[in-house]
Amino acid sequence: MKRILITGAAGFLGSHLCDRFIKENFYVIAMDNLITGDLKNIEHLFKHKNFEFCHHDVSKFVHVSGDLDYILHFASPASPIDYLKIPIRTLKVGSLGTHNLLGLAKEKGARILIASTSEVYGDPLVHPQTEDYYGNVNTIGPRGVYDEAKRFQESITMAYHTCHGLQTRIARIFNTYGPRMRLNDGRVVPAFIGQALRGEDLTVFGEGLQTRSFCYVDDLIEGIYRLLFSDYVYPVNIGNPDEITIKDFAEEIIKLTGTDQKVIYKPLPVNDPLQRQPDISRAREILDWEPKMGREEGMKNTLDYFKSLSEEELYKSEHRDFS
Ligand SMILES: NC(=O)c1ccc[n+]([C@@H]2O[C@H](COP(=O)([O-])OP(=O)(O)OC[C@H]3O[C@@H](n4cnc5c(N)ncnc54)[C@H](O)[C@@H]3O)[C@@H](O)[C@H]2O)c1
């Protein structure tokens, strides 16, 4: 039986990866320090004989006993609310954490895939974004802590490949949504759905003309799965090219939830990217992958998930202690 370490396993994407690899008959070692994740995302796996959970901060030395065939490094704060509150830990998990996991992969002879992001393109001057675009990032702006951590993560991963012949894979993930997102993590999908369900007006930043392209989680997981087992070492964009302005997206959510709230406008945050759309030609060609789930159906599934939360969860404000 193949053994895989998944970091960030109690988070949104990590928990879906755990499900997928358990389904594919892997032995899954799930690692997380729970800083932005939640054990409830993986508690259904606790009794599974091929699953173990390890509470650990990967920015510290990482030890795993026994063999390891694969590592998926998904640990990192991922929403602006999170990484603006814990900027240094974000930089550490992208740099020290990635270094620790590359070292572990080298020791075990394991293949490692790292979760990079469309944020490496910053506020892009090229549209749609191809993997060859170098990006437009403000290193010292508030978002720089995340963007530069991920850029460093890609660099050190490539260096381990060229210097040590390590088997590495780099996924540049674009906005992904679906069940198990945190309601109050500030990302646009849970933010709009949460506001709609609570009967609040939907907050749009700027004029709402900035665009995003949302990928449903099942599609993303399939893309990651195929990338891991491909033999391609350069970055691959994984996302859904179906682009929409935030203003139109807010209207879609209002229609979907059947409420009569309004859209209200607030100032645009610093360095908020104006356009975001992946060019997925490379993923199509190399992985024979493209997203299958349309936004309407994906949003319905996501809404059903958020509707299943208790009133208490729906109304609770974010009380994470990041100290
Ligand atoms: N969801 C997206 O749209 C998206 C887009 C681009 C990239 N990504 C990347 O995918 C990964 C997962 O994102 P997500 O959306 O699931 O976020 P998430 O916050 O739901 O999950 C991240 C998980 O990592 C854990 N973590 C953070 N720092 C850690 C550390 N030092 N040690 C151990 N665990 C740690 C958190 O507790 C959490 O469970 C991140 O690396 C993120 O940058 C996500």
Ligand as a Chemical Component Dictionary entry (heavy atoms), coordinates in Angstrom:
data_LIG
# 
_chem_comp.id                   LIG 
_chem_comp.type                 NON-POLYMER 
_chem_comp.pdbx_formal_charge   0 
_chem_comp.three_letter_code    LIG 
# 
loop_
_chem_comp_atom.comp_id 
_chem_comp_atom.atom_id 
_chem_comp_atom.alt_atom_id 
_chem_comp_atom.type_symbol 
_chem_comp_atom.charge 
_chem_comp_atom.model_Cartn_x 
_chem_comp_atom.model_Cartn_y 
_chem_comp_atom.model_Cartn_z 
_chem_comp_atom.pdbx_ordinal 
LIG N1  N1  N 0  -8.613 27.374 -1.799 1  
LIG C1  C1  C 0  -8.094 28.071 -2.769 2  
LIG O1  O1  O 0  -8.817 28.703 -3.546 3  
LIG C2  C2  C 0  -6.594 28.112 -2.976 4  
LIG C3  C3  C 0  -6.098 28.834 -4.056 5  
LIG C4  C4  C 0  -4.727 28.871 -4.263 6  
LIG C5  C5  C 0  -3.876 28.150 -3.438 7  
LIG N2  N2  N 1  -4.387 27.463 -2.391 8  
LIG C6  C6  C 0  -3.442 26.751 -1.512 9  
LIG O2  O2  O 0  -3.964 25.500 -1.118 10 
LIG C7  C7  C 0  -3.580 25.215 0.231  11 
LIG C8  C8  C 0  -4.798 24.910 1.068  12 
LIG O3  O3  O 0  -5.691 26.021 1.055  13 
LIG P1  P1  P 0  -7.131 25.939 1.712  14 
LIG O4  O4  O 0  -8.019 26.764 0.893  15 
LIG O5  O5  O -1 -7.475 24.521 1.962  16 
LIG O6  O6  O 0  -6.852 26.714 3.086  17 
LIG P2  P2  P 0  -7.250 26.288 4.589  18 
LIG O7  O7  O 0  -6.905 27.446 5.447  19 
LIG O8  O8  O 0  -8.633 25.764 4.625  20 
LIG O9  O9  O 0  -6.262 25.073 4.858  21 
LIG C9  C9  C 0  -4.916 25.253 5.174  22 
LIG C10 C10 C 0  -4.570 24.265 6.266  23 
LIG O10 O10 O 0  -3.172 24.384 6.560  24 
LIG C11 C11 C 0  -3.017 24.314 7.974  25 
LIG N3  N3  N 0  -1.740 24.966 8.312  26 
LIG C12 C12 C 0  -1.399 26.266 8.141  27 
LIG N4  N4  N 0  -0.153 26.487 8.579  28 
LIG C13 C13 C 0  0.316  25.290 9.017  29 
LIG C14 C14 C 0  1.550  24.859 9.584  30 
LIG N5  N5  N 0  2.564  25.711 9.803  31 
LIG N6  N6  N 0  1.683  23.549 9.921  32 
LIG C15 C15 C 0  0.682  22.683 9.723  33 
LIG N7  N7  N 0  -0.513 23.027 9.188  34 
LIG C16 C16 C 0  -0.691 24.319 8.845  35 
LIG C17 C17 C 0  -4.236 25.020 8.528  36 
LIG O11 O11 O 0  -4.511 24.728 9.863  37 
LIG C18 C18 C 0  -5.313 24.529 7.569  38 
LIG O12 O12 O 0  -5.903 23.332 8.030  39 
LIG C19 C19 C 0  -2.787 26.430 0.720  40 
LIG O13 O13 O 0  -1.406 26.158 0.556  41 
LIG C20 C20 C 0  -3.209 27.529 -0.216 42 
LIG O14 O14 O 0  -2.207 28.495 -0.380 43 
LIG C21 C21 C 0  -5.730 27.432 -2.138 44 
# 
loop_
_chem_comp_bond.comp_id 
_chem_comp_bond.atom_id_1 
_chem_comp_bond.atom_id_2 
_chem_comp_bond.value_order 
_chem_comp_bond.pdbx_ordinal 
LIG N1  C1  SING 1  
LIG C1  O1  DOUB 2  
LIG C1  C2  SING 3  
LIG C2  C3  SING 4  
LIG C2  C21 DOUB 5  
LIG C3  C4  DOUB 6  
LIG C4  C5  SING 7  
LIG C5  N2  DOUB 8  
LIG N2  C6  SING 9  
LIG N2  C21 SING 10 
LIG C6  O2  SING 11 
LIG C6  C20 SING 12 
LIG O2  C7  SING 13 
LIG C7  C8  SING 14 
LIG C7  C19 SING 15 
LIG C8  O3  SING 16 
LIG O3  P1  SING 17 
LIG P1  O4  DOUB 18 
LIG P1  O5  SING 19 
LIG P1  O6  SING 20 
LIG O6  P2  SING 21 
LIG P2  O7  DOUB 22 
LIG P2  O8  SING 23 
LIG P2  O9  SING 24 
LIG O9  C9  SING 25 
LIG C9  C10 SING 26 
LIG C10 O10 SING 27 
LIG C10 C18 SING 28 
LIG O10 C11 SING 29 
LIG C11 N3  SING 30 
LIG C11 C17 SING 31 
LIG N3  C12 SING 32 
LIG N3  C16 SING 33 
LIG C12 N4  DOUB 34 
LIG N4  C13 SING 35 
LIG C13 C14 SING 36 
LIG C13 C16 DOUB 37 
LIG C14 N5  SING 38 
LIG C14 N6  DOUB 39 
LIG N6  C15 SING 40 
LIG C15 N7  DOUB 41 
LIG N7  C16 SING 42 
LIG C17 O11 SING 43 
LIG C17 C18 SING 44 
LIG C18 O12 SING 45 
LIG C19 O13 SING 46 
LIG C19 C20 SING 47 
LIG C20 O14 SING 48 
# 
